[in-house]
Amino acid sequence: PRDFGGKDLIAGLADAVCTAKSAQPDRSCADKGAYTYAMSVFGQSLGVIAQVRAGEEKAAKAPVGYLAGLQNTSSGAWPSLVPPTGDADVDSTAM
């Protein structure tokens, strides 16, 4: 993943971590620690898995924190982010 068609995908993930929530109407950053344009728990999870599997645990700290903050503490479920209803989402929870 560090050289895929001349692109370092792991570095690209690190560069895509949001430092703050985007001001509306811009929806590129859901919040601090989210990946840019990661519009689902599933997408965020894949980014975290890629960084951790590449040995980039430190770089994945903020994305992991954002993801953990989405989890419903009483049910353990993760929400649907599109649309952002906050309701438990089977696919996101299964991921």
N, C-alpha and C positions, 0 to 999 in steps of 0.2 A: 504493500500500500504506500510505500515511500517513493516509489517510482512507477507510476502507472501512466504510460503514454507520456512520460516526461513530467508528470505532475506528482507532487508529494501530497497525497490525500490526507495523511495524518496532520501535516502542517496546515492544510486547508481547514480541517476541523478545528484546530486550535485558533485559527484566525477568525472562525465563524462564531466563536462564543461571544454572546452579547454582554456588554458591560453595564447596560441599563435598559429599561423598558423603553420602547419607541413611543414617541408622542403620536397620538391619533392625528390624521388617519393612517399614518405609516404603521403597518402591522409586521414589519420584518423581525422585530425582537419582542417576544412575548414578555420577557422579564430578564433580569440579570441572571446569567448562567445558562439561558436557553441558547440553542444554536440558531443562527440567523435562518429565518424561514422554516424552522422545524415546527410545523403546524399540528403535530400530534405527539402523544406520549410514545407511540411506536417509533416515529422518526427520531425523537430525542434519545430513546433507548438504543437504537442502532448506532448513533454517534458515540454514545458512552461505551458501548461494547467495543467498537472499533478502536477508540483511544486506549482503553484498558488492555485489550489484546495486543496492542502495539507497544505496551510498556509505558504508556503516558498517563499513569495514575494521577500525577500532580496536575497535569493539564486538564484532566477530566473532573477535578474536584468541584469546580463551579457547576458544570453540567449535571453532575450527580446530585449536588445540593438542590438545584432547581427541580430536578425530577423527583427527588424525595419529598420536596415541599408540596408537590401536586397530589401526593397520595392521601386519601381519606383515612385519617387515623382511627376512626371507629370501625370502618368496614374493611380496610386494607385495599380497597379498590382504587383504581386510577380513573380520572374523568375523561370524557370526550372533550377535546379542545376545539373541534370544528364540528358543529357549533359549540361555543363555549358555555354550555349549560351547567356544567359542574356535576351532571349526573354520571353515575358509574358507567363505564364503557367496557364491555366484555373483551373486546380485542385488546384494548390498552392494558387491562388487568392481566390478561393471559400472557402478554409479552413479558 
